[in-house]
């Protein structure tokens, strides 16, 4: 399990995972999550109480809209195997931070 927080107006880098699925639950803030898996692509509005999944191989990126940080917890299945699990890909928006 990990906690993610993005400052207002910030955009994460775009990544995908080699072997893990994730479930994210948003705690506070307001923003959007972009996900693409194969030909399926979507942008989901997120705020406190929204839960979504990120299947293995999905490209994803999130951004914080509004005045508060966007905060979420995420769980991986199976457990996170190491630092080479996530790999950088191209996405919907230009990132403003180097870590997601």
GROMACS elastic network, one bead per residue, 0.5 to 0.9 nm:
[ bonds ]
;  ai    aj funct       b0    kb
    1    73     6  0.68536   500
    1    74     6  0.54827   500
    1    76     6  0.66004   500
    1    79     6  0.83298   500
    1    80     6  0.86040   500
    2    72     6  0.84074   500
    2    73     6  0.55469   500
    2    74     6  0.52691   500
    2    75     6  0.65539   500
    2    76     6  0.86524   500
    3    71     6  0.73695   500
    3    72     6  0.58359   500
    3    74     6  0.63866   500
    4    70     6  0.80434   500
    4    71     6  0.56739   500
    4    72     6  0.52150   500
    4    73     6  0.60176   500
    4    74     6  0.75724   500
    4   100     6  0.73631   500
    5    64     6  0.89833   500
    5    69     6  0.63851   500
    5    70     6  0.55081   500
    5    72     6  0.64697   500
    5    73     6  0.87380   500
    5   100     6  0.83703   500
    6     9     6  0.82616   500
    6    10     6  0.61787   500
    6    11     6  0.74527   500
    6    12     6  0.74870   500
    6    62     6  0.85124   500
    6    63     6  0.72239   500
    6    64     6  0.61872   500
    6    68     6  0.89973   500
    6    69     6  0.54258   500
    6    70     6  0.51536   500
    6    71     6  0.65460   500
    6    97     6  0.89426   500
    6   100     6  0.79678   500
    7    10     6  0.55270   500
    7    11     6  0.85261   500
    7    63     6  0.87273   500
    7    64     6  0.65053   500
    7    65     6  0.89072   500
    7    67     6  0.86432   500
    7    68     6  0.70423   500
    7    70     6  0.65370   500
    7    71     6  0.87965   500
    8    11     6  0.88322   500
    8    29     6  0.84226   500
    8    30     6  0.87780   500
    8    31     6  0.88994   500
    8    63     6  0.82147   500
    8    64     6  0.51093   500
    8    65     6  0.59050   500
    8    66     6  0.60998   500
    8    67     6  0.55938   500
    8    68     6  0.55396   500
    8    70     6  0.70617   500
    9    63     6  0.70345   500
    9    64     6  0.53043   500
    9    65     6  0.55947   500
    9    66     6  0.71199   500
    9    67     6  0.80009   500
    9    69     6  0.84856   500
    9    96     6  0.87613   500
   10    62     6  0.87105   500
   10    63     6  0.57694   500
   10    64     6  0.56539   500
   10    65     6  0.79412   500
   10    69     6  0.88396   500
   10    95     6  0.76625   500
   10    96     6  0.57394   500
   10    97     6  0.69656   500
   11    61     6  0.75268   500
   11    62     6  0.60427   500
   11    64     6  0.66104   500
   11    93     6  0.74193   500
   11    94     6  0.71878   500
   11    96     6  0.51179   500
   11    97     6  0.64220   500
   11   100     6  0.85044   500
   12    15     6  0.89788   500
   12    61     6  0.57865   500
   12    62     6  0.55831   500
   12    63     6  0.61680   500
   12    64     6  0.88647   500
   12    93     6  0.87553   500
   12    94     6  0.84423   500
   12    95     6  0.52715   500
   12    96     6  0.64310   500
   12    97     6  0.56434   500
   12    98     6  0.72373   500
   12    99     6  0.66943   500
   13    60     6  0.85749   500
   13    61     6  0.62838   500
   13    62     6  0.80664   500
   13    88     6  0.73919   500
   13    89     6  0.84150   500
   13    90     6  0.86526   500
   13    91     6  0.83392   500
   13    93     6  0.86846   500
   13    94     6  0.78028   500
   13    96     6  0.73280   500
   13    97     6  0.63428   500
   13    98     6  0.60879   500
   13    99     6  0.62960   500
   13   100     6  0.57474   500
   14    59     6  0.66891   500
   14    60     6  0.56398   500
   14    62     6  0.81812   500
   14    87     6  0.83870   500
   14    88     6  0.57507   500
   14    89     6  0.55472   500
   14    90     6  0.60541   500
   14    91     6  0.57022   500
   14    92     6  0.83175   500
   14    93     6  0.84939   500
   14    94     6  0.88550   500
   14    95     6  0.73996   500
   14   100     6  0.78834   500
   15    58     6  0.81517   500
   15    59     6  0.55917   500
   15    60     6  0.57588   500
   15    61     6  0.69097   500
   15    86     6  0.60824   500
   15    87     6  0.53318   500
   15    89     6  0.53416   500
   15    90     6  0.77953   500
   15    91     6  0.82996   500
   15   100     6  0.83192   500
   16    54     6  0.89082   500
   16    56     6  0.73452   500
   16    57     6  0.54374   500
   16    58     6  0.54046   500
   16    60     6  0.63868   500
   16    85     6  0.83749   500
   16    86     6  0.56025   500
   16    87     6  0.55787   500
   16    88     6  0.66544   500
   16    89     6  0.68717   500
   17    20     6  0.60788   500
   17    21     6  0.77014   500
   17    55     6  0.84573   500
   17    56     6  0.56324   500
   17    57     6  0.53276   500
   17    58     6  0.70464   500
   17    59     6  0.79433   500
   17    84     6  0.89362   500
   17    85     6  0.55999   500
   17    87     6  0.63177   500
   18    56     6  0.63884   500
   18    57     6  0.60785   500
   18    84     6  0.85382   500
   18    85     6  0.56000   500
   18    86     6  0.66129   500
   18    87     6  0.76873   500
   19    56     6  0.58091   500
   19    57     6  0.76052   500
   19    77     6  0.86470   500
   19    78     6  0.79816   500
   19    80     6  0.88020   500
   19    81     6  0.83859   500
   19    85     6  0.70321   500
   19    86     6  0.89738   500
   20    54     6  0.88104   500
   20    55     6  0.73380   500
   20    56     6  0.52636   500
   20    57     6  0.82840   500
   20    76     6  0.59810   500
   20    77     6  0.54322   500
   20    78     6  0.58321   500
   20    79     6  0.74918   500
   20    80     6  0.70759   500
   20    81     6  0.83802   500
   20    85     6  0.79228   500
   21    53     6  0.74546   500
   21    54     6  0.57291   500
   21    57     6  0.83360   500
   21    58     6  0.88250   500
   21    75     6  0.82815   500
   21    76     6  0.55967   500
   21    77     6  0.53244   500
   21    78     6  0.73210   500
   22    52     6  0.84296   500
   22    53     6  0.56811   500
   22    55     6  0.63645   500
   22    56     6  0.77393   500
   22    74     6  0.63944   500
   22    75     6  0.54437   500
   22    77     6  0.63378   500
   22    78     6  0.89312   500
   23    51     6  0.70874   500
   23    52     6  0.57883   500
   23    54     6  0.62384   500
   23    55     6  0.85235   500
   23    73     6  0.82912   500
   23    74     6  0.54650   500
   23    75     6  0.53336   500
   23    76     6  0.66978   500
   23    77     6  0.85044   500
   24    50     6  0.82132   500
   24    51     6  0.55488   500
   24    52     6  0.54310   500
   24    53     6  0.62511   500
   24    54     6  0.78524   500
   24    72     6  0.63980   500
   24    73     6  0.56288   500
   24    75     6  0.65949   500
   25    48     6  0.79189   500
   25    49     6  0.65815   500
   25    50     6  0.58622   500
   25    52     6  0.67344   500
   25    71     6  0.86986   500
   25    72     6  0.53914   500
   25    73     6  0.54132   500
   25    74     6  0.63971   500
   25    75     6  0.88391   500
   26    29     6  0.79969   500
   26    30     6  0.89078   500
   26    46     6  0.70543   500
   26    47     6  0.59461   500
   26    49     6  0.55854   500
   26    50     6  0.54731   500
   26    51     6  0.63957   500
   26    52     6  0.87932   500
   26    70     6  0.76488   500
   26    71     6  0.58548   500
   26    73     6  0.64797   500
   26    74     6  0.86843   500
   27    47     6  0.71782   500
   27    49     6  0.62382   500
   27    50     6  0.80991   500
   27    70     6  0.77483   500
   27    71     6  0.53692   500
   27    72     6  0.51795   500
   27    73     6  0.73755   500
   28    47     6  0.59554   500
   28    49     6  0.79117   500
   28    68     6  0.78359   500
   28    69     6  0.72785   500
   28    70     6  0.57893   500
   28    71     6  0.52675   500
   28    72     6  0.72584   500
   29    46     6  0.81812   500
   29    47     6  0.55678   500
   29    48     6  0.64665   500
   29    64     6  0.72654   500
   29    65     6  0.77185   500
   29    66     6  0.73724   500
   29    67     6  0.78394   500
   29    68     6  0.51999   500
   29    69     6  0.53297   500
   29    71     6  0.62744   500
   30    45     6  0.76866   500
   30    46     6  0.58120   500
   30    48     6  0.74219   500
   30    63     6  0.85982   500
   30    64     6  0.59834   500
   30    65     6  0.54415   500
   30    66     6  0.61789   500
   30    67     6  0.84242   500
   30    68     6  0.73291   500
   30    69     6  0.76555   500
   30    70     6  0.57765   500
   30    71     6  0.86063   500
   31    44     6  0.85188   500
   31    45     6  0.59697   500
   31    46     6  0.52229   500
   31    47     6  0.64257   500
   31    62     6  0.72067   500
   31    63     6  0.54685   500
   31    66     6  0.74559   500
   31    70     6  0.65738   500
   32    43     6  0.64265   500
   32    44     6  0.54835   500
   32    46     6  0.53452   500
   32    47     6  0.83396   500
   32    61     6  0.84000   500
   32    62     6  0.55922   500
   32    63     6  0.54956   500
   32    64     6  0.68083   500
   32    65     6  0.75480   500
   33    42     6  0.82135   500
   33    43     6  0.55740   500
   33    44     6  0.52400   500
   33    45     6  0.66062   500
   33    46     6  0.68429   500
   33    60     6  0.70340   500
   33    61     6  0.57760   500
   33    63     6  0.66742   500
   34    41     6  0.75243   500
   34    42     6  0.58183   500
   34    44     6  0.64810   500
   34    59     6  0.79945   500
   34    60     6  0.53974   500
   34    61     6  0.52252   500
   34    62     6  0.61145   500
   34    63     6  0.86529   500
   34    91     6  0.80070   500
   34    92     6  0.69278   500
   34    93     6  0.88461   500
   35    40     6  0.81768   500
   35    41     6  0.57307   500
   35    42     6  0.55580   500
   35    43     6  0.64867   500
   35    44     6  0.82567   500
   35    54     6  0.76477   500
   35    58     6  0.64014   500
   35    59     6  0.55813   500
   35    61     6  0.67819   500
   35    62     6  0.88157   500
   35    91     6  0.85820   500
   35    92     6  0.88180   500
   36    39     6  0.72207   500
   36    40     6  0.56217   500
   36    42     6  0.65526   500
   36    43     6  0.89300   500
   36    57     6  0.88254   500
   36    58     6  0.55352   500
   36    59     6  0.51003   500
   36    60     6  0.65033   500
   36    91     6  0.84323   500
   37    40     6  0.53562   500
   37    41     6  0.65063   500
   37    55     6  0.81752   500
   37    56     6  0.88332   500
   37    57     6  0.67657   500
   37    59     6  0.64226   500
   37    60     6  0.89120   500
   38    41     6  0.77881   500
   38    57     6  0.88095   500
   38    58     6  0.79314   500
   45    50     6  0.86597   500
   46    49     6  0.82486   500
   46    50     6  0.58585   500
   46    51     6  0.82866   500
   46    70     6  0.87346   500
   47    50     6  0.58663   500
   47    70     6  0.76061   500
   47    71     6  0.85867   500
   48    51     6  0.88354   500
   48    70     6  0.87544   500
   48    71     6  0.82677   500
   48    72     6  0.83962   500
   54    57     6  0.83028   500
   54    58     6  0.61661   500
   54    59     6  0.84109   500
   54    60     6  0.77319   500
   55    58     6  0.57007   500
   56    59     6  0.88624   500
   59    88     6  0.87604   500
   59    89     6  0.69792   500
   59    90     6  0.79504   500
   59    91     6  0.71419   500
   60    89     6  0.87704   500
   60    91     6  0.71767   500
   60    92     6  0.86827   500
   61    91     6  0.70038   500
   61    92     6  0.75942   500
   61    93     6  0.79506   500
   61    95     6  0.85686   500
   61   100     6  0.81633   500
   62    93     6  0.88831   500
   62   100     6  0.84022   500
   63    70     6  0.77297   500
   63    93     6  0.86998   500
   63    95     6  0.87358   500
   64    67     6  0.85524   500
   64    68     6  0.78880   500
   64    69     6  0.64784   500
   64    70     6  0.53112   500
   64    71     6  0.88815   500
   65    68     6  0.77948   500
   65    69     6  0.82241   500
   65    70     6  0.77980   500
   66    69     6  0.80450   500
   66    70     6  0.88782   500
   75    79     6  0.80652   500
   75    80     6  0.88457   500
   76    79     6  0.54261   500
   76    80     6  0.61471   500
   77    80     6  0.73971   500
   78    81     6  0.80038   500
   80    83     6  0.83982   500
   80    85     6  0.74235   500
   81    84     6  0.80186   500
   81    85     6  0.65233   500
   82    85     6  0.58211   500
   82    86     6  0.87231   500
   83    86     6  0.70748   500
   84    87     6  0.70348   500
   90    93     6  0.86343   500
   90    94     6  0.89705   500
   91    94     6  0.77224   500
   91    95     6  0.89055   500
   95    98     6  0.74206   500
   97   100     6  0.72812   500
